[in-house]
Amino acid sequence: MGTHRILKIDKSGSVKTIAGTGQMGSKLEALNKPAALLVHEGNLWIADLNNHQIKVLSID
């Protein structure tokens, strides 16, 4: 939550940022305390707590 990013860690241990900039913000690409995630049908749903938003990203 505090890094304002969503990270993906693959089987080899490589880490990649897939959402957020690392700085809190309200623009489309920024997150402000992402609190919950859901993966469903190729989409990543993010509950962006302090922005009071649900953001959806395609992860295909």
Jmol script that loads the backbone (N, CA, C; Angstrom):
load data "model"
ATOM      1  N   MET A   1       0.819  -1.207   0.000  1.00  0.00           N
ATOM      2  CA  MET A   1       0.000   0.000   0.000  1.00  0.00           C
ATOM      3  C   MET A   1       0.859   1.265   0.000  1.00  0.00           C
ATOM      4  N   GLY A   2       1.871   1.273   0.828  1.00  0.00           N
ATOM      5  CA  GLY A   2       2.659   2.485   1.011  1.00  0.00           C
ATOM      6  C   GLY A   2       3.552   2.850  -0.150  1.00  0.00           C
ATOM      7  N   THR A   3       3.788   1.893  -1.061  1.00  0.00           N
ATOM      8  CA  THR A   3       4.638   2.218  -2.212  1.00  0.00           C
ATOM      9  C   THR A   3       3.828   2.728  -3.393  1.00  0.00           C
ATOM     10  N   HIS A   4       2.491   2.684  -3.273  1.00  0.00           N
ATOM     11  CA  HIS A   4       1.595   3.195  -4.315  1.00  0.00           C
ATOM     12  C   HIS A   4       1.845   2.510  -5.662  1.00  0.00           C
ATOM     13  N   ARG A   5       2.176   1.197  -5.600  1.00  0.00           N
ATOM     14  CA  ARG A   5       2.438   0.417  -6.802  1.00  0.00           C
ATOM     15  C   ARG A   5       1.878  -0.986  -6.624  1.00  0.00           C
ATOM     16  N   ILE A   6       1.661  -1.663  -7.763  1.00  0.00           N
ATOM     17  CA  ILE A   6       1.346  -3.082  -7.787  1.00  0.00           C
ATOM     18  C   ILE A   6       2.528  -3.751  -8.474  1.00  0.00           C
ATOM     19  N   LEU A   7       3.118  -4.730  -7.808  1.00  0.00           N
ATOM     20  CA  LEU A   7       4.288  -5.416  -8.339  1.00  0.00           C
ATOM     21  C   LEU A   7       3.940  -6.835  -8.757  1.00  0.00           C
ATOM     22  N   LYS A   8       4.597  -7.301  -9.802  1.00  0.00           N
ATOM     23  CA  LYS A   8       4.465  -8.685 -10.252  1.00  0.00           C
ATOM     24  C   LYS A   8       5.821  -9.355 -10.039  1.00  0.00           C
ATOM     25  N   ILE A   9       5.787 -10.500  -9.377  1.00  0.00           N
ATOM     26  CA  ILE A   9       7.004 -11.269  -9.154  1.00  0.00           C
ATOM     27  C   ILE A   9       6.841 -12.595  -9.879  1.00  0.00           C
ATOM     28  N   ASP A  10       7.716 -12.863 -10.863  1.00  0.00           N
ATOM     29  CA  ASP A  10       7.598 -14.112 -11.622  1.00  0.00           C
ATOM     30  C   ASP A  10       8.313 -15.254 -10.900  1.00  0.00           C
ATOM     31  N   LYS A  11       8.233 -16.432 -11.477  1.00  0.00           N
ATOM     32  CA  LYS A  11       8.795 -17.635 -10.850  1.00  0.00           C
ATOM     33  C   LYS A  11      10.296 -17.557 -10.625  1.00  0.00           C
ATOM     34  N   SER A  12      10.985 -16.768 -11.451  1.00  0.00           N
ATOM     35  CA  SER A  12      12.443 -16.645 -11.294  1.00  0.00           C
ATOM     36  C   SER A  12      12.824 -15.590 -10.258  1.00  0.00           C
ATOM     37  N   GLY A  13      11.828 -14.867  -9.725  1.00  0.00           N
ATOM     38  CA  GLY A  13      12.090 -13.847  -8.714  1.00  0.00           C
ATOM     39  C   GLY A  13      12.230 -12.447  -9.266  1.00  0.00           C
ATOM     40  N   SER A  14      12.057 -12.276 -10.572  1.00  0.00           N
ATOM     41  CA  SER A  14      12.126 -10.935 -11.166  1.00  0.00           C
ATOM     42  C   SER A  14      10.909 -10.121 -10.744  1.00  0.00           C
ATOM     43  N   VAL A  15      11.147  -8.853 -10.405  1.00  0.00           N
ATOM     44  CA  VAL A  15      10.089  -7.966  -9.945  1.00  0.00           C
ATOM     45  C   VAL A  15       9.838  -6.900 -11.007  1.00  0.00           C
ATOM     46  N   LYS A  16       8.554  -6.685 -11.323  1.00  0.00           N
ATOM     47  CA  LYS A  16       8.172  -5.693 -12.334  1.00  0.00           C
ATOM     48  C   LYS A  16       6.981  -4.905 -11.811  1.00  0.00           C
ATOM     49  N   THR A  17       7.007  -3.576 -11.965  1.00  0.00           N
ATOM     50  CA  THR A  17       5.868  -2.742 -11.609  1.00  0.00           C
ATOM     51  C   THR A  17       4.843  -2.839 -12.728  1.00  0.00           C
ATOM     52  N   ILE A  18       3.602  -3.210 -12.384  1.00  0.00           N
ATOM     53  CA  ILE A  18       2.562  -3.307 -13.410  1.00  0.00           C
ATOM     54  C   ILE A  18       1.500  -2.220 -13.260  1.00  0.00           C
ATOM     55  N   ALA A  19       1.501  -1.510 -12.134  1.00  0.00           N
ATOM     56  CA  ALA A  19       0.567  -0.396 -11.952  1.00  0.00           C
ATOM     57  C   ALA A  19       1.145   0.557 -10.917  1.00  0.00           C
ATOM     58  N   GLY A  20       0.890   1.829 -11.117  1.00  0.00           N
ATOM     59  CA  GLY A  20       1.371   2.844 -10.191  1.00  0.00           C
ATOM     60  C   GLY A  20       2.732   3.369 -10.577  1.00  0.00           C
ATOM     61  N   THR A  21       3.055   4.529 -10.019  1.00  0.00           N
ATOM     62  CA  THR A  21       4.314   5.197 -10.339  1.00  0.00           C
ATOM     63  C   THR A  21       5.297   5.188  -9.179  1.00  0.00           C
ATOM     64  N   GLY A  22       4.832   4.769  -8.000  1.00  0.00           N
ATOM     65  CA  GLY A  22       5.655   4.844  -6.805  1.00  0.00           C
ATOM     66  C   GLY A  22       5.423   6.128  -6.025  1.00  0.00           C
ATOM     67  N   GLN A  23       4.726   7.075  -6.639  1.00  0.00           N
ATOM     68  CA  GLN A  23       4.352   8.331  -5.991  1.00  0.00           C
ATOM     69  C   GLN A  23       2.838   8.370  -5.891  1.00  0.00           C
ATOM     70  N   MET A  24       2.310   8.772  -4.725  1.00  0.00           N
ATOM     71  CA  MET A  24       0.856   8.840  -4.630  1.00  0.00           C
ATOM     72  C   MET A  24       0.326   9.925  -5.564  1.00  0.00           C
ATOM     73  N   GLY A  25      -0.827   9.661  -6.147  1.00  0.00           N
ATOM     74  CA  GLY A  25      -1.435  10.614  -7.060  1.00  0.00           C
ATOM     75  C   GLY A  25      -2.818  10.165  -7.467  1.00  0.00           C
ATOM     76  N   SER A  26      -3.514  11.017  -8.185  1.00  0.00           N
ATOM     77  CA  SER A  26      -4.885  10.712  -8.578  1.00  0.00           C
ATOM     78  C   SER A  26      -5.055  10.557 -10.085  1.00  0.00           C
ATOM     79  N   LYS A  27      -3.995  10.761 -10.850  1.00  0.00           N
ATOM     80  CA  LYS A  27      -4.099  10.585 -12.294  1.00  0.00           C
ATOM     81  C   LYS A  27      -4.317   9.117 -12.621  1.00  0.00           C
ATOM     82  N   LEU A  28      -4.690   8.826 -13.845  1.00  0.00           N
ATOM     83  CA  LEU A  28      -5.013   7.470 -14.261  1.00  0.00           C
ATOM     84  C   LEU A  28      -3.897   6.479 -13.963  1.00  0.00           C
ATOM     85  N   GLU A  29      -2.643   6.853 -14.214  1.00  0.00           N
ATOM     86  CA  GLU A  29      -1.526   5.931 -14.033  1.00  0.00           C
ATOM     87  C   GLU A  29      -1.023   5.875 -12.585  1.00  0.00           C
ATOM     88  N   ALA A  30      -1.518   6.748 -11.715  1.00  0.00           N
ATOM     89  CA  ALA A  30      -1.046   6.804 -10.331  1.00  0.00           C
ATOM     90  C   ALA A  30      -2.018   6.100  -9.382  1.00  0.00           C
ATOM     91  N   LEU A  31      -1.487   5.631  -8.269  1.00  0.00           N
ATOM     92  CA  LEU A  31      -2.300   5.021  -7.224  1.00  0.00           C
ATOM     93  C   LEU A  31      -2.052   5.757  -5.916  1.00  0.00           C
ATOM     94  N   ASN A  32      -3.027   5.674  -5.009  1.00  0.00           N
ATOM     95  CA  ASN A  32      -2.890   6.268  -3.696  1.00  0.00           C
ATOM     96  C   ASN A  32      -3.402   5.255  -2.673  1.00  0.00           C
ATOM     97  N   LYS A  33      -2.505   4.399  -2.218  1.00  0.00           N
ATOM     98  CA  LYS A  33      -2.769   3.305  -1.282  1.00  0.00           C
ATOM     99  C   LYS A  33      -3.675   2.233  -1.879  1.00  0.00           C
ATOM    100  N   PRO A  34      -3.166   1.487  -2.862  1.00  0.00           N
ATOM    101  CA  PRO A  34      -3.945   0.362  -3.373  1.00  0.00           C
ATOM    102  C   PRO A  34      -4.173  -0.646  -2.249  1.00  0.00           C
ATOM    103  N   ALA A  35      -5.439  -0.972  -1.990  1.00  0.00           N
ATOM    104  CA  ALA A  35      -5.773  -1.753  -0.801  1.00  0.00           C
ATOM    105  C   ALA A  35      -6.179  -3.189  -1.089  1.00  0.00           C
ATOM    106  N   ALA A  36      -6.696  -3.458  -2.274  1.00  0.00           N
ATOM    107  CA  ALA A  36      -7.155  -4.817  -2.587  1.00  0.00           C
ATOM    108  C   ALA A  36      -7.033  -5.056  -4.081  1.00  0.00           C
ATOM    109  N   LEU A  37      -6.848  -6.324  -4.449  1.00  0.00           N
ATOM    110  CA  LEU A  37      -6.703  -6.714  -5.850  1.00  0.00           C
ATOM    111  C   LEU A  37      -7.612  -7.885  -6.153  1.00  0.00           C
ATOM    112  N   LEU A  38      -8.050  -7.953  -7.407  1.00  0.00           N
ATOM    113  CA  LEU A  38      -8.807  -9.094  -7.899  1.00  0.00           C
ATOM    114  C   LEU A  38      -8.377  -9.330  -9.340  1.00  0.00           C
ATOM    115  N   VAL A  39      -8.067 -10.566  -9.681  1.00  0.00           N
ATOM    116  CA  VAL A  39      -7.777 -10.932 -11.067  1.00  0.00           C
ATOM    117  C   VAL A  39      -8.971 -11.722 -11.555  1.00  0.00           C
ATOM    118  N   HIS A  40      -9.553 -11.261 -12.672  1.00  0.00           N
ATOM    119  CA  HIS A  40     -10.735 -11.922 -13.226  1.00  0.00           C
ATOM    120  C   HIS A  40     -10.758 -11.743 -14.733  1.00  0.00           C
ATOM    121  N   GLU A  41     -10.793 -12.853 -15.448  1.00  0.00           N
ATOM    122  CA  GLU A  41     -10.907 -12.866 -16.910  1.00  0.00           C
ATOM    123  C   GLU A  41      -9.915 -11.934 -17.600  1.00  0.00           C
ATOM    124  N   GLY A  42      -8.648 -12.016 -17.195  1.00  0.00           N
ATOM    125  CA  GLY A  42      -7.603 -11.234 -17.852  1.00  0.00           C
ATOM    126  C   GLY A  42      -7.513  -9.787 -17.425  1.00  0.00           C
ATOM    127  N   ASN A  43      -8.250  -9.410 -16.386  1.00  0.00           N
ATOM    128  CA  ASN A  43      -8.206  -8.040 -15.886  1.00  0.00           C
ATOM    129  C   ASN A  43      -7.761  -8.019 -14.435  1.00  0.00           C
ATOM    130  N   LEU A  44      -7.033  -6.969 -14.073  1.00  0.00           N
ATOM    131  CA  LEU A  44      -6.636  -6.733 -12.700  1.00  0.00           C
ATOM    132  C   LEU A  44      -7.476  -5.579 -12.181  1.00  0.00           C
ATOM    133  N   TRP A  45      -8.276  -5.846 -11.174  1.00  0.00           N
ATOM    134  CA  TRP A  45      -9.127  -4.839 -10.535  1.00  0.00           C
ATOM    135  C   TRP A  45      -8.401  -4.360  -9.281  1.00  0.00           C
ATOM    136  N   ILE A  46      -8.251  -3.050  -9.134  1.00  0.00           N
ATOM    137  CA  ILE A  46      -7.514  -2.469  -8.014  1.00  0.00           C
ATOM    138  C   ILE A  46      -8.429  -1.535  -7.229  1.00  0.00           C
ATOM    139  N   ALA A  47      -8.550  -1.774  -5.929  1.00  0.00           N
ATOM    140  CA  ALA A  47      -9.258  -0.839  -5.055  1.00  0.00           C
ATOM    141  C   ALA A  47      -8.242   0.217  -4.615  1.00  0.00           C
ATOM    142  N   ASP A  48      -8.354   1.401  -5.187  1.00  0.00           N
ATOM    143  CA  ASP A  48      -7.431   2.508  -4.914  1.00  0.00           C
ATOM    144  C   ASP A  48      -8.025   3.320  -3.749  1.00  0.00           C
ATOM    145  N   LEU A  49      -7.636   2.950  -2.540  1.00  0.00           N
ATOM    146  CA  LEU A  49      -8.281   3.396  -1.307  1.00  0.00           C
ATOM    147  C   LEU A  49      -8.423   4.911  -1.171  1.00  0.00           C
ATOM    148  N   ASN A  50      -7.323   5.627  -1.178  1.00  0.00           N
ATOM    149  CA  ASN A  50      -7.401   7.068  -0.914  1.00  0.00           C
ATOM    150  C   ASN A  50      -7.897   7.887  -2.100  1.00  0.00           C
ATOM    151  N   ASN A  51      -7.951   7.292  -3.288  1.00  0.00           N
ATOM    152  CA  ASN A  51      -8.552   7.981  -4.434  1.00  0.00           C
ATOM    153  C   ASN A  51     -10.040   7.646  -4.568  1.00  0.00           C
ATOM    154  N   HIS A  52     -10.517   6.730  -3.733  1.00  0.00           N
ATOM    155  CA  HIS A  52     -11.931   6.314  -3.769  1.00  0.00           C
ATOM    156  C   HIS A  52     -12.324   5.863  -5.170  1.00  0.00           C
ATOM    157  N   GLN A  53     -11.477   5.012  -5.761  1.00  0.00           N
ATOM    158  CA  GLN A  53     -11.696   4.555  -7.123  1.00  0.00           C
ATOM    159  C   GLN A  53     -11.443   3.057  -7.225  1.00  0.00           C
ATOM    160  N   ILE A  54     -12.076   2.453  -8.218  1.00  0.00           N
ATOM    161  CA  ILE A  54     -11.750   1.115  -8.661  1.00  0.00           C
ATOM    162  C   ILE A  54     -11.110   1.275 -10.031  1.00  0.00           C
ATOM    163  N   LYS A  55      -9.905   0.759 -10.198  1.00  0.00           N
ATOM    164  CA  LYS A  55      -9.216   0.859 -11.488  1.00  0.00           C
ATOM    165  C   LYS A  55      -9.090  -0.541 -12.059  1.00  0.00           C
ATOM    166  N   VAL A  56      -9.232  -0.659 -13.376  1.00  0.00           N
ATOM    167  CA  VAL A  56      -9.177  -1.952 -14.050  1.00  0.00           C
ATOM    168  C   VAL A  56      -8.102  -1.896 -15.128  1.00  0.00           C
ATOM    169  N   LEU A  57      -7.181  -2.864 -15.084  1.00  0.00           N
ATOM    170  CA  LEU A  57      -6.115  -2.959 -16.078  1.00  0.00           C
ATOM    171  C   LEU A  57      -6.161  -4.318 -16.743  1.00  0.00           C
ATOM    172  N   SER A  58      -5.948  -4.350 -18.039  1.00  0.00           N
ATOM    173  CA  SER A  58      -5.840  -5.620 -18.757  1.00  0.00           C
ATOM    174  C   SER A  58      -4.453  -6.188 -18.491  1.00  0.00           C
ATOM    175  N   ILE A  59      -4.389  -7.475 -18.124  1.00  0.00           N
ATOM    176  CA  ILE A  59      -3.084  -8.081 -17.849  1.00  0.00           C
ATOM    177  C   ILE A  59      -2.780  -9.215 -18.828  1.00  0.00           C
ATOM    178  N   ASP A  60      -3.460  -9.254 -19.937  1.00  0.00           N
ATOM    179  CA  ASP A  60      -3.184 -10.270 -20.970  1.00  0.00           C
ATOM    180  C   ASP A  60      -1.899  -9.974 -21.691  1.00  0.00           C
TER     181      ASP A  60
END
end "model"
wireframe off; spacefill off
backbone 0.3
color backbone group
